[in-house]
Amino acid sequence: MTQRPRFHLAFPVNDLEAARRFYGEFLGCPTGRESADWIDFDLFGHQIVAHLSPADCTPVEASAVDGKAIPVRHFGIILDYAAFDALAKRIEKAGIAFIVAPYLRFEGKAGEQKTMFIRDPAGNALEFKAFRDDAMVFEKTLEH
């Protein structure tokens, strides 16, 4: 039997119920197994696990990209343009602050993409992206 590759990511949170509301209710990630110390979430077919570890919820360093302070440690998902735009509107409507508001990178070039960054309630940085052409996700050159 062939199984499609999936990633697994474990990350710290300081409040499991806040994580459940953010990932489960707001982002719409179904929950999987859980215990008193962790919760599995299905992030678009990938397994992410929120582990209760308040001491590990520390501020993240930033790096300059496109003149913006991008959190060095972050994770996220690549969506299509329509899903990206819908999520950006939901984030705004919910009053969640953007670390980096939605913007278009590499406009008119091979790697054209929309991107935005937010934090979960524990301070973990998440990036959501959408490529104009999914074939360009790993493109090395930005020329057409």
C-alpha positions in Angstrom: 0.0 0.0 0.0 1.4 3.4 -1.0 0.8 6.3 1.5 1.0 9.9 0.4 3.7 11.8 2.3 2.5 13.9 5.2 4.4 16.0 7.6 4.2 15.9 11.4 4.9 18.9 13.4 4.9 19.2 17.2 4.9 22.7 18.8 4.4 24.2 22.3 1.3 25.9 23.6 0.6 27.4 27.0 -3.2 26.7 27.0 -4.7 23.6 25.3 -8.2 25.0 25.2 -7.0 28.2 23.5 -5.2 26.0 21.0 -8.4 24.0 20.4 -10.4 27.1 19.8 -7.8 28.6 17.4 -6.7 25.5 15.4 -9.9 23.5 15.8 -12.7 26.1 15.6 -11.1 29.2 13.9 -8.9 27.4 11.4 -11.2 24.5 11.1 -8.6 21.8 11.8 -10.3 18.6 12.9 -8.9 17.1 16.1 -7.5 13.6 16.4 -6.1 11.9 19.4 -5.5 13.9 22.6 -4.5 13.7 26.2 -4.3 16.1 29.1 -1.0 17.3 27.7 -1.4 17.4 23.9 -4.0 17.6 21.0 -3.5 16.3 17.4 -4.9 18.5 14.7 -5.4 17.8 11.0 -4.0 20.8 9.1 -5.1 20.1 5.5 -4.1 16.4 5.8 -1.0 17.0 7.8 -0.6 16.1 11.5 0.3 19.0 13.9 0.4 18.4 17.6 0.0 21.1 20.2 1.9 20.1 23.3 1.3 21.8 26.6 4.7 23.3 27.4 4.3 26.9 28.6 8.1 27.3 29.3 8.8 26.7 25.6 6.4 29.5 24.5 9.0 32.2 24.1 9.3 35.1 21.7 10.7 34.3 18.3 13.6 36.1 16.6 12.8 37.9 13.3 14.7 38.2 10.0 14.3 40.9 7.4 12.6 39.7 4.2 11.2 42.2 1.7 11.8 44.9 4.4 9.5 43.1 6.8 10.3 41.4 10.2 9.6 37.8 9.4 9.6 35.3 12.4 12.5 32.9 11.9 10.6 30.0 13.5 7.2 29.6 11.9 5.1 27.0 10.1 2.1 27.1 7.8 0.4 25.9 4.7 0.2 26.8 1.0 -3.4 27.5 -0.1 -4.9 28.4 -3.4 -5.6 32.1 -4.1 -9.4 31.9 -3.2 -8.8 30.1 0.1 -6.0 32.5 1.0 -8.2 35.5 0.4 -11.1 34.0 2.4 -8.8 33.2 5.3 -7.3 36.7 5.2 -10.8 38.1 5.5 -11.7 35.7 8.4 -8.5 36.8 10.2 -9.4 40.5 9.8 -13.0 39.9 10.8 -11.9 38.0 13.9 -9.6 40.9 15.0 -6.5 38.7 14.9 -3.4 41.0 14.5 -1.2 40.3 11.5 2.5 40.0 12.1 2.7 40.7 8.4 -0.5 41.7 6.6 -1.3 39.9 3.3 0.8 41.1 0.4 2.0 40.0 -3.0 5.6 39.0 -3.5 7.4 38.6 -6.8 4.5 40.2 -8.7 4.5 39.2 -12.4 7.5 36.8 -11.9 7.7 33.0 -11.8 7.4 32.8 -8.0 4.5 35.2 -7.6 2.8 34.5 -4.3 0.6 35.9 -1.6 1.7 35.6 2.0 0.7 36.6 5.5 1.8 35.9 9.0 -0.2 35.7 12.3 0.4 34.2 15.8 -1.6 31.6 17.6 -2.7 32.3 21.2 0.6 30.8 22.5 2.7 33.1 20.2 3.6 30.5 17.6 4.0 32.2 14.2 2.1 30.8 11.2 2.5 31.7 7.6 -0.1 31.2 4.9 0.9 31.4 1.3 -0.7 31.0 -2.1 1.2 30.7 -5.4 -0.2 32.0 -8.6 1.2 28.8 -10.2 1.7 25.8 -7.8 4.4 24.5 -10.2 6.5 27.4 -9.0 6.7 26.5 -5.3 10.3 25.3 -5.6 11.3 27.4 -8.6 14.8 28.8 -8.1 14.6 31.7 -10.6 12.2 34.5 -10.4 12.4 35.3 -14.2 9.6 34.2 -16.5 
